[in-house]
Structure formats: structure tokens, C-alpha cells
Amino acid sequence: MQLSDTPSAENNVKYSATSKLLYIDNLKIALTILVVLHHAFITYGAPGGWYFADKTTHTAALIPMTLFVAVNQSFFMGFFFFISAYFTASSLQKKGATRFTADRLKRLGIPLLFYSFILSPVLSYIVYRFADGHQISYLQYLSGFDGWIDFGVLWFVAALLLFSLVFVLMDSITKTQRQQSQKAPSAFAIILFAGGLGVASYIVRIVFPVGWVLKPVGFQLGHFPQYMAMFCMGIMASRSNWLSSFNLKTGRVFAWLAAFMILIMFPALYFVKEITHSSIATLSGEGHWQSLMYACWEQFTGVFIMAALLIIAKHRWTRQSVTGKSMSRAAFGVYIFHPLVLISLSVIAIGWPIDPGYKLLIVGPLAVAGSFLLSAMLVRIPGVNRVI
């Protein structure tokens, strides 16, 4: 997903293969930080499901928290699928179907098994023992534990594995060859794409409203039109070399459009919700006209943000410090282990004599820093570093 005129020879030199990897690495770091903060915001007030909640009741805190998670949800996981798919296409071409499939099963399958059978019970026990106050040992807790198949936050990894295997199958059937560089979609085409996603999301949410979860894999099917579309866009971007066709001015236009959706249209959406006395469930789906309004707001916002970030980062975010390299290497580990860090910090903060909104300001940054530090240590362990 991107656009613009064909770059000049000067631009081709400026944006080398290395700088491409660096700006995408930097985007990956930013998205990973947003994942940790997203769950911290849900812990302390924003709508959404999480292992532990200590929610504020102050409207002045709840509104910005809700805006934060709504904006995040509009783009950050779809962007992860786009980036993953972009490298999936080139990896399959390089490794071949057999080696690629084996590598995916190892790099994605092992974390899924670890999270479900080892980490997930630990996370549940921490909440059960230290937040809910049940005075039992871990072994006693395990004797009655029945949630062994639980991917938790790794639903994304499960979906990515599924998408990757389907892609390998489709590629082997169609025998698709890598295309030559092609001009990326126009701004108008991207806007139409966003509108189409809004309508598709609305239709899917008639049956699978936001919040409906496919157990035990944890898929919220109401968001999957965007996820599947962005995975396909990542494949197309890789095979058509769209990332060589960027125009910084267009990126700025999409940034302004995203700001308009967040600063103008979200308050308008909230106003309509209030005057119609609509609940969150009404916005979530089941065919309500309010859910069409919300689905379109979400997809226009998400696509505009993704386009703006991808284009602007391509031109402006092409350097990386030693710390940035370390954070990039640790990002996947952060995704896996941040629930352990965040839940532990949240439980420790239960007794703090301050409003949960203030706890967020402390626990959120600590969870980000702690998750990256833990992952940075784990990726140094032989064997572990072959998986994460």
C-alpha cells in the first residue's frame, strides 16, 4: 500500500536496500511499543478484554483512553500483517515452499505452543493468586486449570501462520512469478480501498460483531477483513516493488487526512453515539447503522495512518542507532512476553493509593522498558535466539 510517481535515479541511490530495512525495522519497533501500551490502556480504563483490569471511572481519563485504543485498533495489527506479508513473499521465493513452510512452523509454531502450554497458565495464575487473592500454590492451581489451548496475544502469530500456509498453497497452484516494478496505487485508489474495507467490515460484523472471539484461537473475525486485505497488499507490494514508488508530499496528505479522522470525525462519531443513546455494542455490529458509521471511520482512519507512516518513514526514518538495532531484534520477544511484564507490574500497583488513570502513566512506560529489557536478554540465549 503506497503511491506516487516513479522515483528518479537519485532517489534509487538514496533509498538503498539497507535504508528500506531500517525504516521498516523502525516502524516495527513503534508498532510493538503500541501493542504494549494498548494493553496497558485497556488495563486501566479503555474498552477491551485483558487478563487483569483496574479501571478508572473518571470520564476525563476514559475518553482519551478510548480514543487511543480505537485509533490503535484501526491500524496497528493490520500494519503488522502488511509488513509480515511483504517479507513473506520474498522469503518464499528465496527458500522454496518446503523450506519456507518448515521455517514458519518453527518460528511461529513453537512460540504458539510455548505461550499456550507454559506462559498462559502462569499469567492466569498471577492474576488468580495475587489480584484475586486466592491463597493456593501454582501446582494446586494447575490441577484445576482447563484453559490449555489459549493463544492469548499470539492470536496474531496463529493467524500469520495460517495466512502463510494458505499463501504457500495458492502460490504452488498458481505458480505466480515475481512481477517487475509497477507504479503503486494512486491516492484515490487507496481511499476507495479504505471505503471498501469499511463496507466489508460492516457486513462481516453483522454476524461477528467486534468483541466476538473465535475460541480457542482468539480470532476477532470482525477485524479480519482488514487483516486479510493488508496481508494481500503486502504480497502485492513485494512482488510489484511498490515500495520504490513513494512521494513524500502524498504521505503528508495522508497524515492530514488521518488527523482529520481522529480530531474531527471521532468527536463527531462520539456525538452521534451520545445523542442517539447508542451503546458500544451498537457500534460493534449486528447490522446497526451506527456500526456502519464506525466501521467506515475505523477503516478510513487505519488506512490513512498506514499510508502516512509507510511513506513518511520511507523518507524520514532511515537511520537506526545501536539501541534501535537492539530493540528491533527484541521486538518479537516483546510481543510474546509483554503480558508477563505488564500483568506483574499491574498487580504490584494494585495497592497504590492513586487513581488507575495515574497508574497508567507509570506502569505503561515501565511495561514497555521492562518488556524490551527482558526480550533483549532472552534473545541472547542459545537456542531461544533461533526462534525469537
C-alpha positions as CSV (number, residue, x, y, z in Angstrom):
1,M,0.0,0.0,0.0
2,Q,1.6,3.2,-1.2
3,L,1.7,5.6,-4.1
4,S,3.5,8.2,-6.0
5,D,5.5,8.9,-9.1
6,T,8.3,6.6,-10.3
7,P,11.4,7.6,-8.3
8,S,14.4,9.2,-10.0
9,A,17.8,7.6,-10.2
10,E,18.9,9.9,-7.3
11,N,16.1,8.5,-5.2
12,N,17.0,5.0,-6.1
13,V,20.5,5.6,-4.7
14,K,19.3,7.4,-1.7
15,Y,16.8,4.7,-0.7
16,S,19.1,1.7,-0.7
17,A,18.1,-1.8,0.4
18,T,19.6,-1.1,3.8
19,S,17.6,2.1,4.4
20,K,14.4,0.2,3.4
21,L,15.1,-2.4,6.0
22,L,15.9,0.3,8.6
23,Y,12.7,2.3,8.2
24,I,10.6,-0.9,8.3
25,D,12.5,-2.0,11.4
26,N,11.8,1.4,13.0
27,L,8.1,1.0,12.1
28,K,8.2,-2.5,13.7
29,I,9.6,-1.0,16.9
30,A,7.0,1.7,17.1
31,L,4.2,-0.8,16.4
32,T,5.5,-3.1,19.1
33,I,5.5,-0.3,21.7
34,L,1.9,0.5,20.7
35,V,1.0,-3.1,21.4
36,V,2.3,-2.9,25.0
37,L,0.7,0.5,25.6
38,H,-2.6,-0.7,24.0
39,H,-2.9,-3.4,26.6
40,A,-1.9,-1.1,29.4
41,F,-4.6,1.4,28.4
42,I,-7.2,-1.5,28.4
43,T,-5.9,-2.5,31.9
44,Y,-6.6,1.0,33.3
45,G,-9.8,2.1,31.6
46,A,-10.2,1.7,27.9
47,P,-12.7,-0.9,26.5
48,G,-11.4,-4.3,25.6
49,G,-10.6,-7.7,27.1
50,W,-7.4,-8.4,29.1
51,Y,-6.2,-10.7,31.8
52,F,-6.4,-8.1,34.5
53,A,-8.4,-4.8,34.9
54,D,-8.1,-2.0,37.3
55,K,-10.2,0.6,35.5
56,T,-10.6,4.3,36.3
57,T,-14.1,5.7,36.5
58,H,-13.2,9.3,35.5
59,T,-14.6,10.4,32.2
60,A,-11.7,12.8,31.6
61,A,-9.4,9.8,31.6
62,L,-11.7,7.3,29.9
63,I,-12.3,9.4,26.7
64,P,-8.6,9.8,25.7
65,M,-8.0,6.2,26.7
66,T,-10.9,5.1,24.4
67,L,-9.6,7.3,21.6
68,F,-6.1,5.8,22.0
69,V,-7.2,2.2,21.7
70,A,-9.7,2.9,18.9
71,V,-7.1,4.6,16.8
72,N,-4.6,1.8,17.5
73,Q,-7.1,-0.8,16.6
74,S,-7.8,0.9,13.3
75,F,-4.3,0.2,12.0
76,F,-1.6,-1.4,14.1
77,M,-2.4,-5.1,13.7
78,G,-3.3,-4.6,10.0
79,F,0.1,-2.9,9.6
80,F,1.8,-5.9,11.2
81,F,0.2,-8.2,8.7
82,F,1.3,-5.9,5.8
83,I,4.9,-5.8,7.0
84,S,5.0,-9.6,7.6
85,A,3.5,-10.4,4.2
86,Y,5.9,-8.1,2.5
87,F,8.8,-10.2,3.7
88,T,6.8,-13.5,3.4
89,A,6.7,-13.1,-0.4
90,S,10.4,-12.7,-0.8
91,S,11.2,-15.4,1.8
92,L,9.1,-17.9,-0.1
93,Q,10.8,-17.1,-3.4
94,K,14.2,-17.4,-1.8
95,K,13.7,-20.6,0.3
96,G,11.1,-22.5,-1.8
97,A,7.9,-24.0,-0.4
98,T,9.3,-26.9,1.6
99,R,12.0,-24.9,3.5
100,F,9.7,-21.9,3.9
101,T,6.9,-24.0,5.4
102,A,9.3,-25.7,7.8
103,D,10.8,-22.4,8.9
104,R,7.3,-20.9,9.5
105,L,6.2,-23.9,11.6
106,K,9.4,-23.5,13.7
107,R,9.4,-19.7,14.1
108,L,5.7,-19.3,14.6
109,G,4.5,-22.8,15.8
110,I,7.0,-23.1,18.7
111,P,6.0,-19.7,20.3
112,L,2.3,-20.7,20.0
113,L,2.9,-23.9,21.9
114,F,5.1,-22.2,24.5
115,Y,2.6,-19.5,25.1
116,S,-0.4,-21.8,25.3
117,F,1.1,-24.5,27.5
118,I,3.6,-22.6,29.6
119,L,3.2,-18.9,29.6
120,S,-0.6,-18.7,29.6
121,P,-1.1,-20.7,32.8
122,V,1.5,-18.6,34.6
123,L,-0.3,-15.4,33.5
124,S,-3.7,-16.7,34.7
125,Y,-2.2,-17.8,38.0
126,I,-0.6,-14.4,38.7
127,V,-4.0,-12.8,38.4
128,Y,-5.8,-15.5,40.3
129,R,-3.3,-15.6,43.2
130,F,-2.1,-12.0,43.6
131,A,-5.0,-9.9,42.2
132,D,-8.0,-12.1,43.2
133,G,-6.4,-13.2,46.5
134,H,-6.8,-17.0,46.2
135,Q,-4.1,-18.5,48.5
136,I,-3.1,-21.6,46.6
137,S,0.2,-22.8,45.1
138,Y,0.9,-22.9,41.4
139,L,0.7,-26.7,41.4
140,Q,-2.7,-26.6,43.1
141,Y,-3.9,-24.1,40.5
142,L,-2.7,-26.3,37.6
143,S,-4.6,-29.3,39.0
144,G,-7.9,-27.4,38.2
145,F,-6.7,-25.5,35.1
146,D,-8.6,-26.2,31.9
147,G,-7.5,-23.4,29.5
148,W,-4.6,-25.2,27.9
149,I,-5.3,-24.1,24.4
150,D,-5.1,-20.3,24.7
151,F,-3.0,-18.3,22.3
152,G,-3.7,-15.0,24.1
153,V,-1.9,-12.2,22.3
154,L,-0.3,-14.7,20.0
155,W,-3.6,-14.9,18.0
156,F,-1.7,-12.8,15.6
157,V,1.0,-15.4,15.2
158,A,-1.6,-18.1,14.7
159,A,-3.3,-16.0,12.0
160,L,0.0,-15.2,10.4
161,L,0.9,-18.9,10.3
162,L,-2.5,-19.7,8.8
163,F,-2.2,-16.9,6.2
164,S,1.3,-18.0,5.3
165,L,0.4,-21.6,4.8
166,V,-2.6,-20.6,2.6
167,F,-0.3,-18.3,0.6
168,V,2.2,-21.2,0.0
169,L,-0.7,-23.4,-1.2
170,M,-2.1,-20.7,-3.5
171,D,1.4,-19.9,-4.8
172,S,2.1,-23.5,-5.7
173,I,-1.2,-23.8,-7.5
174,T,-1.0,-20.5,-9.5
175,K,2.9,-20.6,-9.9
176,T,2.9,-16.9,-9.6
177,Q,6.1,-15.2,-10.8
178,R,7.6,-12.1,-9.3
179,Q,6.4,-9.1,-11.2
180,Q,8.5,-6.2,-12.5
181,S,8.3,-2.8,-10.7
182,Q,4.9,-1.3,-11.1
183,K,3.5,2.1,-10.2
184,A,1.9,1.8,-6.8
185,P,-1.8,2.6,-6.3
186,S,-3.0,6.2,-6.6
187,A,-4.2,8.2,-3.6
188,F,-7.7,7.9,-5.0
189,A,-7.4,4.1,-5.3
190,I,-6.2,3.9,-1.7
191,I,-9.2,5.9,-0.5
192,L,-11.5,3.6,-2.4
193,F,-9.7,0.7,-0.9
194,A,-10.4,2.1,2.6
195,G,-14.1,2.6,1.8
196,G,-14.4,-1.0,0.6
197,L,-12.8,-2.2,3.8
198,G,-15.3,-0.2,5.8
199,V,-18.3,-1.8,4.0
200,A,-16.7,-5.3,4.2
201,S,-16.1,-4.9,7.9
202,Y,-19.7,-3.8,8.4
203,I,-21.0,-6.8,6.6
204,V,-18.8,-9.3,8.5
205,R,-19.7,-7.6,11.8
206,I,-23.4,-8.3,11.2
207,V,-22.6,-11.9,12.1
208,F,-19.3,-11.4,14.0
209,P,-19.5,-8.1,15.9
210,V,-16.4,-6.5,17.4
211,G,-15.6,-8.4,20.6
212,W,-16.8,-11.8,19.3
213,V,-13.9,-14.2,19.7
214,L,-13.4,-17.4,17.9
215,K,-12.2,-19.7,20.6
216,P,-9.7,-21.2,21.3
217,V,-7.5,-19.4,18.7
218,G,-8.7,-15.9,19.8
219,F,-9.6,-14.5,16.4
220,Q,-11.9,-11.5,16.4
221,L,-13.4,-12.1,13.0
222,G,-14.9,-8.6,12.9
223,H,-11.4,-7.2,12.3
224,F,-10.3,-9.9,9.8
225,P,-11.4,-8.2,6.6
226,Q,-8.6,-5.6,7.2
227,Y,-6.1,-8.2,8.3
228,M,-6.6,-10.4,5.2
229,A,-6.6,-7.4,2.9
230,M,-3.4,-6.0,4.3
231,F,-1.7,-9.4,4.1
232,C,-2.7,-9.5,0.4
233,M,-1.5,-5.9,0.0
234,G,1.9,-6.8,1.5
235,I,2.3,-9.7,-1.0
236,M,1.4,-7.4,-3.9
237,A,3.7,-4.6,-2.7
238,S,6.6,-7.0,-2.5
239,R,6.0,-8.6,-5.9
240,S,5.3,-5.4,-7.7
241,N,8.0,-3.4,-5.9
242,W,5.6,-0.8,-4.7
243,L,8.0,0.4,-2.0
244,S,10.2,2.1,-4.6
245,S,7.3,4.5,-5.6
246,F,6.9,7.0,-2.8
247,N,6.1,10.7,-2.8
248,L,6.7,12.5,0.5
249,K,4.0,15.1,-0.3
250,T,1.4,12.3,-0.6
251,G,2.5,10.9,2.7
252,R,1.9,14.3,4.3
253,V,-1.6,14.4,2.7
254,F,-2.5,11.1,4.2
255,A,-1.2,12.3,7.6
256,W,-3.5,15.3,7.4
257,L,-6.4,13.0,6.4
258,A,-5.6,10.8,9.4
259,A,-5.5,13.8,11.7
260,F,-8.9,14.9,10.3
261,M,-10.4,11.5,11.0
262,I,-9.1,11.4,14.6
263,L,-9.6,15.1,15.6
264,I,-12.8,15.9,13.8
265,M,-14.6,12.7,12.8
266,F,-14.0,10.8,16.0
267,P,-15.7,13.5,18.2
268,A,-18.5,13.7,15.6
269,L,-18.9,9.9,15.9
270,Y,-18.9,10.2,19.7
271,F,-21.5,13.0,19.5
272,V,-23.8,10.8,17.3
273,K,-23.4,8.0,19.8
274,E,-24.4,10.2,22.7
275,I,-27.4,11.9,21.0
276,T,-28.8,8.5,19.8
277,H,-28.1,6.9,23.2
278,S,-26.1,4.2,21.5
279,S,-24.1,1.6,23.4
280,I,-20.7,0.3,22.5
281,A,-22.5,-2.9,21.4
282,T,-24.5,-0.8,18.8
283,L,-21.3,0.4,17.3
284,S,-19.8,-3.1,17.2
285,G,-22.0,-4.6,14.6
286,E,-25.2,-6.7,14.2
287,G,-26.4,-4.5,11.3
288,H,-26.9,-1.3,13.2
289,W,-26.4,1.8,11.1
290,Q,-24.1,3.2,13.8
291,S,-21.9,0.1,13.2
292,L,-21.6,1.1,9.5
293,M,-20.5,4.5,10.6
294,Y,-18.0,3.2,13.0
295,A,-16.6,0.6,10.6
296,C,-16.0,3.2,7.9
297,W,-14.4,5.6,10.4
298,E,-12.1,2.8,11.6
299,Q,-11.0,1.7,8.1
300,F,-10.5,5.2,6.7
301,T,-8.5,6.1,9.8
302,G,-6.5,3.0,9.7
303,V,-5.6,3.0,6.0
304,F,-4.7,6.7,6.1
305,I,-2.4,6.2,9.1
306,M,-0.7,3.2,7.5
307,A,-0.2,5.1,4.2
308,A,1.2,8.1,6.0
309,L,3.5,6.2,8.3
310,L,4.8,4.0,5.5
311,I,5.5,6.9,3.1
312,I,6.9,9.4,5.6
313,A,9.1,6.7,7.4
314,K,10.4,5.7,3.9
315,H,11.8,9.3,3.5
316,R,12.5,10.4,7.1
317,W,13.1,7.3,9.3
318,T,16.0,5.7,7.6
319,R,18.6,5.7,10.4
320,Q,19.0,3.5,13.4
321,S,21.1,3.7,16.5
322,V,22.7,0.8,18.3
323,T,19.8,0.9,20.8
324,G,17.3,0.8,17.9
325,K,19.0,-2.3,16.4
326,S,18.7,-4.0,19.8
327,M,15.1,-3.0,20.1
328,S,14.3,-4.3,16.6
329,R,16.0,-7.6,17.4
330,A,14.0,-7.9,20.6
331,A,10.6,-6.9,19.1
332,F,9.2,-10.4,18.6
333,G,10.2,-11.4,22.1
334,V,8.5,-8.3,23.4
335,Y,5.3,-9.3,21.6
336,I,5.4,-12.7,23.3
337,F,6.5,-11.7,26.8
338,H,5.0,-8.3,27.4
339,P,1.8,-9.7,29.1
340,L,4.1,-11.2,31.8
341,V,5.8,-7.9,32.4
342,L,2.6,-5.8,32.2
343,I,0.5,-8.1,34.4
344,S,3.2,-8.3,37.0
345,L,3.5,-4.6,37.2
346,S,-0.2,-4.0,37.3
347,V,-0.6,-6.5,40.1
348,I,2.2,-4.8,42.1
349,A,0.4,-1.5,41.6
350,I,-3.0,-2.7,43.0
351,G,-2.4,-1.2,46.4
352,W,-1.1,2.2,45.2
353,P,-3.3,4.9,46.7
354,I,-3.9,6.7,43.4
355,D,-6.5,6.6,40.7
356,P,-5.9,3.9,38.0
357,G,-5.5,6.7,35.4
358,Y,-2.4,7.8,37.2
359,K,-1.1,4.2,37.5
360,L,-1.2,4.0,33.7
361,L,1.3,6.9,33.4
362,I,3.7,4.9,35.5
363,V,3.0,1.3,34.6
364,G,2.7,1.9,30.8
365,P,6.3,3.2,30.3
366,L,7.7,0.7,32.8
367,A,6.0,-2.2,30.9
368,V,7.5,-1.0,27.6
369,A,11.0,-0.7,29.0
370,G,10.8,-3.9,31.1
371,S,9.5,-5.9,28.1
372,F,12.3,-4.8,25.8
373,L,14.9,-5.5,28.5
374,L,13.5,-9.0,29.2
375,S,13.4,-9.8,25.5
376,A,16.9,-8.4,24.9
377,M,18.2,-10.9,27.5
378,L,16.2,-13.8,26.1
379,V,17.4,-13.4,22.5
380,R,21.0,-13.9,23.8
381,I,20.2,-17.4,25.0
382,P,21.4,-20.1,22.6
383,G,18.5,-22.0,21.0
384,V,16.0,-19.3,22.1
385,N,17.6,-16.9,19.6
386,R,16.8,-19.3,16.8
387,V,13.1,-19.0,17.4
388,I,12.6,-15.4,18.6
